[in-house]
Each structure stands twice: as structure tokens, then as C-alpha cells.
Amino acid sequence: MITTTLGFRHGSIETARQVMSSLAGGSGGEFTVTATEDLSTVSASNLANYEVLFFALTTGELPFSADQKAAILDFMNRGGGFLGTHSATDTLYEWADYGMLVGAYFKEHPWTQQATVVVEDQSHPAASGLGERYSTFEEFYTFRENPRPRVQVLLRLDAASVGTTGDYPLAWTHAVGNGRAYYNALGHFDETWRDPRFQRQLTGAIRWVARR
């Protein structure tokens, strides 16, 4: 779980780390989490010890070397899992392969308010149990390009609930090499990380990308 920031730093990072540690200890302790901001831990030899690489609230041009970038791509090609939340899409704009990995790049956040999230695929492990839609207070992202043509969208913003029209995906999955990737645009606030609905999505996503 990488929470390194070289741009905006979310106040919810500490809560995110606490919540993931708590979730790891629950459900019979089905997974463990190593949270760090030491980017030297991202190496071929160390990634071999993990099933999932999680960019949580990262920002900026993280200074990965060419070898580290190759290690991340090789990790995915070998069947690894990737998770990204919220500003993971506001990260590594200059590394196009990362944009492919996360699925889209952040454009802006025009709505910070209570709004409705539509669940497009209730059958997916990362979206099950949420019902057809739910309401939440969040900083809602839009992206430089709509990822829908390249990914399986799980959640989208109900545009009418923020007084607009259009297609605004919020969570999605896709294949990267032999690996699986999941991104969720929510997570700006501490309250989001403490929300059992968000936690359910993340634990389901971890199981899915790790092929559990």
C-alpha cells in the first residue's frame, strides 16, 4: 500500500492506512497490508512477496527508476493485482504505461457534495451488496478521457444528482497483461474510508485482483 505524495496530500491518508490495517485483521485475517511511503520498496525482488500493489491517495510524479517501472509492469504481466483509489489517477502523468494501468488520468473535481452513485454491475465482487444505487458525500472526479471503452465500469455518478448530464465512471476494473486492475475514484474524506460500503468495495476488489 503506497501512500506517497509529491503533489496535493489528502488528510485522509492516515485514516486510509488505519482502515486497511483494520480490514486486514478482520474476516479471519484473509490478507495482510504493508503500508509505506518508501518507494525503494517497489522492486522486482520485493514485489515478488506480494499479490497486490495498492496506490492509495498518491499524487505527483513519483520518482520511480526505469527498473522500478519495469518491475511494476512485470508484476502485472505475471498475474499481479493493482488497486488505485481517488488521487491514484492524479499520479505519474508522464508515465503512459501507468495511465494504462490505472485506467484514466484526473481532470478536475467539479462537485463536492452529497450525490448518488449508480451501481452498474452488482454481480462483481467489488460492487456486490451495494444495491442499485446509494447516496454519499464525496469529492467527485472527472477524467481527461472517459475510460469506459477500455474498462468494465462498476460505478458511475448519477449526473442528474449533481445537476448535470453525461457519463462519469467512478470505479472500474480491467485486465493488464495477465494481471487484474481496479480503480475507485472515491476516498477523498475520512468518512468515506470509514463507510462500510466503501470498505466492502475495497475488500471485494482485493479478493478479485488477487484471484481469491
PEFENUR-V322391 format. One record per pair of residues at least 24 apart in sequence whose ideal C-beta (glycine too) atoms are under 7 Angstrom apart, sorted by sequence separation. I is the first residue (numbers start at 0). J is the second residue. D is the distance in whole Angstrom. If there is no record, write none. Layout:
i->I j->J d->D
i->I j->J d->D
//
This chain:
i->38 j->62 d->7
i->46 j->70 d->6
i->72 j->96 d->6
i->112 j->136 d->7
i->149 j->173 d->6
i->38 j->63 d->7
i->42 j->67 d->7
i->75 j->100 d->7
i->114 j->139 d->6
i->132 j->157 d->7
i->146 j->171 d->6
i->41 j->67 d->5
i->68 j->94 d->6
i->141 j->167 d->6
i->181 j->207 d->7
i->43 j->70 d->4
i->52 j->79 d->6
i->111 j->138 d->4
i->126 j->153 d->4
i->181 j->208 d->5
i->42 j->70 d->6
i->46 j->74 d->5
i->56 j->84 d->6
i->58 j->86 d->5
i->68 j->96 d->7
i->125 j->153 d->6
i->126 j->154 d->6
i->179 j->207 d->6
i->180 j->208 d->7
i->41 j->70 d->7
i->50 j->79 d->7
i->51 j->80 d->4
i->52 j->81 d->5
i->53 j->82 d->4
i->54 j->83 d->5
i->55 j->84 d->5
i->56 j->85 d->6
i->57 j->86 d->6
i->61 j->90 d->6
i->110 j->139 d->5
i->179 j->208 d->4
i->41 j->71 d->7
i->43 j->73 d->7
i->50 j->80 d->6
i->56 j->86 d->5
i->57 j->87 d->5
i->61 j->91 d->6
i->108 j->138 d->5
i->123 j->153 d->5
i->170 j->200 d->7
i->51 j->82 d->6
i->58 j->89 d->5
i->59 j->90 d->6
i->60 j->91 d->6
i->108 j->139 d->6
i->120 j->151 d->7
i->0 j->32 d->5
i->2 j->34 d->6
i->58 j->90 d->6
i->108 j->140 d->5
i->109 j->141 d->6
i->0 j->33 d->7
i->3 j->36 d->4
i->54 j->87 d->4
i->57 j->90 d->4
i->60 j->93 d->6
i->119 j->152 d->5
i->120 j->153 d->5
i->0 j->34 d->4
i->1 j->35 d->7
i->2 j->36 d->6
i->107 j->141 d->6
i->119 j->153 d->6
i->3 j->38 d->6
i->105 j->140 d->6
i->106 j->141 d->5
i->119 j->154 d->7
i->54 j->90 d->6
i->106 j->142 d->5
i->118 j->154 d->6
i->119 j->155 d->6
i->105 j->142 d->6
i->106 j->143 d->5
i->117 j->154 d->7
i->104 j->142 d->6
i->116 j->154 d->5
i->117 j->155 d->5
i->103 j->142 d->4
i->104 j->143 d->5
i->15 j->55 d->5
i->103 j->143 d->7
i->116 j->156 d->7
i->117 j->157 d->5
i->15 j->56 d->6
i->103 j->144 d->6
i->116 j->157 d->7
i->114 j->156 d->6
i->115 j->157 d->4
i->103 j->146 d->4
i->114 j->157 d->7
i->12 j->56 d->5
i->102 j->146 d->5
i->140 j->184 d->4
i->11 j->56 d->7
i->115 j->160 d->4
i->114 j->160 d->4
i->9 j->56 d->5
i->102 j->149 d->7
i->114 j->161 d->5
i->125 j->172 d->7
i->102 j->150 d->5
i->137 j->185 d->5
i->112 j->161 d->7
i->123 j->172 d->7
i->138 j->187 d->4
i->8 j->58 d->7
i->137 j->187 d->6
i->7 j->58 d->5
i->110 j->161 d->4
i->137 j->188 d->7
i->1 j->53 d->7
i->6 j->58 d->3
i->88 j->140 d->7
i->0 j->53 d->4
i->1 j->54 d->5
i->2 j->55 d->5
i->4 j->57 d->6
i->5 j->58 d->6
i->6 j->59 d->4
i->116 j->169 d->6
i->1 j->55 d->7
i->2 j->56 d->6
i->3 j->57 d->6
i->4 j->58 d->5
i->5 j->59 d->3
i->88 j->142 d->7
i->137 j->191 d->6
i->0 j->55 d->6
i->2 j->57 d->7
i->4 j->59 d->6
i->5 j->60 d->6
i->1 j->57 d->6
i->5 j->61 d->6
i->125 j->181 d->6
i->3 j->61 d->6
i->135 j->194 d->7
i->133 j->196 d->6
i->129 j->196 d->6
i->102 j->171 d->6
i->102 j->173 d->6
i->128 j->199 d->6
i->126 j->200 d->7
i->100 j->175 d->6
i->125 j->200 d->5
i->127 j->203 d->6
i->9 j->86 d->7
i->102 j->180 d->7
i->125 j->203 d->4
i->7 j->86 d->7
i->124 j->203 d->4
i->125 j->204 d->4
i->100 j->180 d->6
i->102 j->182 d->5
i->101 j->182 d->6
i->124 j->206 d->6
i->125 j->207 d->6
i->6 j->89 d->6
i->124 j->207 d->5
i->81 j->175 d->7
i->88 j->182 d->7
i->87 j->182 d->7
i->81 j->178 d->7
i->80 j->178 d->6
i->78 j->177 d->4
i->79 j->178 d->5
i->80 j->179 d->5
i->81 j->180 d->4
i->82 j->181 d->5
i->83 j->182 d->4
i->84 j->183 d->5
i->85 j->184 d->6
i->75 j->175 d->4
i->76 j->176 d->4
i->77 j->177 d->6
i->78 j->178 d->5
i->85 j->185 d->6
i->75 j->176 d->5
i->76 j->177 d->6
i->85 j->186 d->4
i->76 j->178 d->7
i->84 j->186 d->4
i->85 j->187 d->6
i->75 j->178 d->4
i->82 j->204 d->6
i->82 j->205 d->7
i->82 j->208 d->6
i->81 j->208 d->6
i->80 j->208 d->3
i->80 j->209 d->5
i->56 j->186 d->6
i->51 j->205 d->6
i->51 j->208 d->6
i->51 j->209 d->5
i->50 j->209 d->4
i->15 j->186 d->7
i->18 j->192 d->5
i->11 j->186 d->7
i->14 j->189 d->4
i->18 j->193 d->7
i->30 j->205 d->6
i->11 j->187 d->7
i->22 j->198 d->6
i->26 j->202 d->7
i->11 j->188 d->6
i->15 j->192 d->5
i->9 j->187 d->7
i->11 j->189 d->5
i->14 j->192 d->5
i->14 j->193 d->7
i->18 j->198 d->7
i->22 j->202 d->6
i->11 j->192 d->6
//
